[in-house]
């Protein structure tokens, strides 16, 4: 065999090993979806590279794999989450919830707060023994066992012989007293052991001290909750009630649901809420309208500014072309969140530079200073202003590039035919520009449709729409509105609901893009063959 | 040819399977004896023979990690434990604990603010902690901040609350009433009087909450725990407090500033007072400053929100007793707490440390006095639905943005209207889930 073939098989082997390594992990987290994806990917990769019959796939498969993992999987997962009740109080799986609940101990009122020195020792069989130093009459000693051994164990006994006449602890020869350090080395075992005092009482290690004596606590001999797998009933041993399965992914104890709960499938409930809930429906039309306006004007303004600059600088008579071009790219090079925060300061109505500069104008025309961010109009204007500043360098760059690719002969030919510069721009240059640029404009529109950063940092959605059913502002766009609803809902974060709204937004953007691409295709057919 | 290749591939597949299977089983066999095999036959020092030391993984912000770094070695050698402190951005610890814990990747211990207690408990990612005898050394506000459903879920190590900075070149201190504050400003003749975040277009319920809850108003009724079904934002006292804030804005005592504007005004000597917390001490140092209590409301001390930071035990930790011992035996000791204070001077949550700090740092003592009048920020998950509406309502008052809204047809003519609206939005949000 050729070296390359051997190399191929080694790489394939490594790939398979990695994939199979993930399998038990996926099973242990009950992530069946991931398991299926891994199965498909592993199968595809192997079938492609082991056989020689599927040559074209050798190039397509890797791309397909990346498409799955970075586009389809996140989108699909989001879609899946939108059908669950994934929210605060429901982020774990049922198994994890039961484990957490069964882990809890409790103390009765009398047992609470009693703290005493606890000594840990081992006999020659390496069994652990606890000695609890309550008081003179209660120096309790016995074997420490896990809770499933409680049935067969004898209760702890008072052993005054473990103290000498000076009240110091003395350990018989047959036992070894563990130091704090040794207790810590065995702490994973020790934390599950109890010294049973009577039917209802046990002693557990509570604080291992390496500098002083370790101490213990008394607990009820029962766990706070025990779960019966077969009947699916959770017993609350403290209140002595049986808790049944609720239909929202919770145990219900005496009418009250127990936290934490787990994730369940809730069908289309999240989508229904968007339709039915007045808190959504009320502001939705206002927000949606502004979202479209915002995305459209953001693209349009940035494009117009970029286009004008590009055309101006494209003129060969302009000197220092490169210098100007570099300067105009600066807004693009500064991280957006920094420019946004700077603008927030500049536009401050009381202390900001913008109102300082405009002050002579205000006085000249005797008008009220603009109250940036405090009125609907000024906030919307500020958002568009800042977004134009952030967006025009990108448009400037791509228009400059596109302009240079338009053959000069076309313009000259039109000149010969007697067209004015304006005519040749609108009839030839501009349509040709649109052919190459319109996909990018659509992309920019989709981006701005979800431009969360700008809104969040610049206005936080404000100013608030007074009297709306929910805290929402005039500059909130769909995605920031969703964010507010999802994270500041009634009870913590609601991922399921947020996923439902983002799924809707996804389809909305998809439809808009599809229509626009169709339109730009038509442009291409008309102007493409020039 | 093809057949041999296929067979080769199949063998590789099986080989990789076998390899993985081996890897898995060795991992499992390592875990078990580590705990069991402890002592040898002789009874002399048996437990020390167990080879791999226990490990504790802690997520903490940089300053805490830096403070722990020189001290933790002593504990490590005394206890035979590997303590790994991973530096984490304070704000992102909660989100990552919520995802990493259930995925089995989380820390044993982590630090965080107390207002996330409700959320992490409801989600089941933290374990209760029994502070035992050290509980009496912790200020009550710290304990109630970390209490949820009758259990304590963290060891509080630092607190913070807002108070009032004053420009000590222009005024001698903070007067005890708002009328005197106004008079002091008039006398000093500064452009602005009190700069407080929460105006100028930037809603901020946290900084403005003394204007709501100092004189009988409340967000959620506190009775052992916060009761989300009892919202007191629009009770008579809260409405009267809102009207009082309105009058303070109208007579120019409280300026329409957001955080940045209130800061620059104070730094440039354009305002006499700045209402914010101890984190701003470095910024305030641009002028000679002192700190005093926020003036009283109707004779009652101003009640700011107290934020408390603490250390949690993950419910996914497999070493809960060790984790708890680390807190009680090491982290909570006054030496460690003092080292943390030196690195990150928030207010101490323990009385023993406060006794030391009080003498050395009078400014910190002022903030502590303000905090002692405060109540812990509600730690229930429902608090998420409060910040927006209350911030909006107070913003209307602070910016005097009254009037009828054209889109909704709702009229807000007074501070009381704004608060009623906020209360309604909070109730709707909680009812709507």
Contacts between the chains, C-beta under 8 A, distances in Angstrom:
chain1	res1	chain2	res2	distance
A	9	B	8	6.5
A	9	B	9	7.1
A	9	B	12	5.8
A	12	B	9	7.2
A	12	B	12	6.6
A	13	B	12	4.6
A	13	B	15	6.9
A	13	B	16	5.4
A	14	B	16	8.0
A	16	B	12	6.9
A	16	B	13	5.7
A	16	B	16	4.4
A	16	B	17	8.0
A	17	B	16	4.0
A	17	B	19	5.9
A	17	B	20	6.0
A	20	B	16	6.0
A	20	B	17	5.7
A	20	B	20	4.6
A	21	B	20	5.4
A	21	B	23	7.4
A	24	B	24	6.2
A	29	B	103	7.0
A	29	B	104	7.8
A	46	B	9	6.8
A	46	B	13	7.3
A	50	B	5	6.6
A	50	B	6	6.3
A	50	B	9	4.1
A	51	B	2	7.1
A	51	B	5	8.0
A	51	B	6	7.3
A	52	B	2	6.6
A	52	B	5	7.8
A	88	B	119	5.5
A	88	B	122	5.7
A	88	B	123	6.2
A	88	B	381	5.2
A	89	B	122	4.3
A	89	B	123	6.2
A	89	B	381	7.5
A	91	B	98	6.2
A	91	B	102	6.6
A	91	B	123	5.1
A	91	B	124	8.0
A	91	B	125	7.9
A	92	B	102	5.4
A	92	B	123	7.1
A	92	B	124	5.7
A	93	B	102	7.6
A	96	B	102	5.9
A	96	B	124	7.5
A	97	B	124	6.3
A	100	B	124	4.6
A	100	B	315	5.3
A	103	B	127	7.5
A	103	B	315	6.9
A	104	B	128	7.6
A	113	B	132	7.8
A	115	B	132	5.1
A	115	B	133	6.0
A	122	B	38	7.5
A	122	B	39	5.6
A	122	B	43	7.9
A	122	B	46	6.6
A	122	B	47	7.7
A	124	B	41	7.8
A	124	B	43	6.8
A	126	B	36	7.8
A	126	B	38	6.6
A	126	B	39	5.4
A	126	B	46	7.7
A	176	B	39	6.7
A	176	B	43	4.4
A	176	B	44	7.9
A	176	B	46	6.1
A	178	B	47	5.6
A	179	B	47	7.8
A	180	B	78	7.7
A	180	B	79	6.8
A	181	B	47	7.8
A	181	B	48	7.2
A	181	B	78	6.7
A	181	B	79	5.7
A	181	B	80	4.7
A	182	B	38	7.7
A	182	B	45	7.6
A	182	B	46	7.6
A	182	B	47	3.2
A	182	B	48	6.2
A	183	B	47	7.6
A	184	B	54	6.0
A	184	B	79	5.0
A	184	B	80	5.9
A	184	B	81	5.9
A	184	B	322	6.1
A	184	B	325	7.2
A	185	B	38	6.9
A	185	B	47	5.1
A	185	B	48	6.9
A	185	B	50	5.1
A	185	B	53	7.1
A	185	B	54	6.6
A	185	B	80	5.7
A	186	B	35	6.2
A	186	B	38	5.3
A	186	B	47	5.7
A	186	B	50	7.2
A	187	B	54	6.2
A	187	B	319	6.1
A	187	B	321	5.4
A	187	B	322	4.4
A	187	B	325	7.6
A	188	B	34	7.8
A	188	B	35	4.9
A	188	B	54	7.2
A	188	B	318	6.5
A	188	B	319	6.1
A	188	B	322	7.8
A	189	B	35	4.5
A	189	B	36	7.2
A	189	B	38	7.9
A	190	B	321	6.6
A	191	B	319	7.2
A	191	B	320	6.1
A	191	B	321	3.8
A	191	B	322	7.5
A	205	B	321	5.8
A	206	B	130	6.3
A	206	B	132	7.0
A	206	B	321	7.2
A	206	B	324	7.1
A	207	B	132	6.9
A	207	B	321	7.9
A	207	B	324	6.3
A	207	B	325	5.1
A	207	B	328	4.6
A	207	B	329	6.4
A	208	B	79	8.0
A	208	B	321	6.5
A	208	B	322	6.8
A	208	B	325	4.2
A	208	B	329	7.1
A	209	B	325	6.9
A	209	B	328	7.7
A	209	B	329	4.8
A	210	B	75	7.3
A	210	B	78	4.5
A	210	B	79	4.5
A	210	B	329	6.3
A	211	B	78	7.0
A	211	B	329	6.4
A	212	B	329	8.0
A	214	B	325	8.0
A	215	B	132	7.2
A	217	B	130	6.5
A	217	B	132	7.6
A	259	B	121	6.8
A	259	B	122	4.6
A	259	B	123	7.9
A	259	B	124	6.7
A	260	B	122	6.2
A	260	B	123	5.5
A	260	B	124	3.0
A	277	B	432	6.2
A	279	B	428	6.2
A	279	B	429	7.2
A	279	B	432	5.5
A	286	B	407	5.9
A	344	B	260	7.6
A	345	B	260	5.9
A	348	B	200	6.4
A	348	B	201	7.9
A	348	B	258	7.4
A	348	B	260	7.4
A	348	B	261	5.7
A	349	B	200	7.0
A	349	B	201	7.5
A	350	B	200	6.4
A	350	B	255	7.9
A	350	B	256	6.7
A	350	B	257	7.3
A	350	B	261	6.4
A	351	B	261	5.2
A	351	B	264	6.5
A	351	B	265	7.1
A	372	B	201	7.2
A	373	B	200	7.4
A	373	B	201	3.3
A	373	B	202	7.8
A	374	B	200	7.8
A	374	B	201	5.3
A	374	B	399	5.5
A	374	B	401	6.2
A	379	B	201	7.8
A	459	B	201	7.4
A	460	B	202	7.1
A	460	B	203	7.2
A	462	B	201	6.0
A	462	B	202	7.7
A	462	B	203	6.7
A	462	B	392	7.8
A	462	B	395	7.4
A	463	B	201	6.8
A	463	B	395	7.7
A	463	B	401	6.8
A	464	B	203	7.3
A	464	B	392	3.9
A	464	B	395	6.8
A	464	B	396	7.3
A	465	B	405	6.5
A	465	B	407	6.2
A	465	B	408	6.3
A	466	B	392	8.0
A	466	B	396	6.8
A	466	B	401	7.8
A	466	B	403	8.0
A	466	B	405	4.4
A	466	B	408	6.7
A	466	B	410	5.7
A	466	B	412	5.2
A	466	B	418	8.0
A	466	B	421	7.1
A	467	B	405	5.1
A	467	B	408	3.7
A	467	B	409	7.1
A	467	B	410	2.4
A	467	B	411	7.9
A	467	B	412	7.2
A	467	B	421	6.6
A	468	B	407	8.0
A	468	B	408	5.8
A	469	B	425	7.4
A	469	B	428	6.6
A	470	B	425	6.2
A	470	B	428	7.2
A	470	B	429	6.8
A	471	B	388	3.3
A	471	B	389	4.6
A	471	B	391	7.9
A	471	B	392	5.5
A	471	B	425	5.8
A	473	B	392	8.0
A	484	B	388	6.2
A	487	B	384	6.2
A	488	B	384	4.4
A	488	B	385	5.3
A	488	B	387	6.4
A	488	B	388	5.3
A	488	B	429	7.3
A	489	B	384	6.7
A	489	B	385	6.4
A	489	B	429	6.4
A	489	B	432	7.4
A	489	B	433	6.7
A	490	B	382	6.3
A	490	B	385	5.4
A	490	B	429	4.8
A	490	B	430	4.3
A	490	B	431	6.9
A	490	B	432	5.6
A	490	B	433	4.7
A	491	B	122	7.8
A	491	B	381	4.8
A	491	B	382	5.7
A	491	B	384	7.6
A	491	B	385	7.8
A	491	B	430	7.2
A	491	B	433	6.1
A	492	B	118	7.8
A	492	B	119	5.1
A	492	B	122	6.8
A	492	B	381	3.7
A	492	B	382	8.0
A	492	B	384	5.8
A	493	B	119	7.6
A	493	B	384	7.4
A	494	B	433	7.9
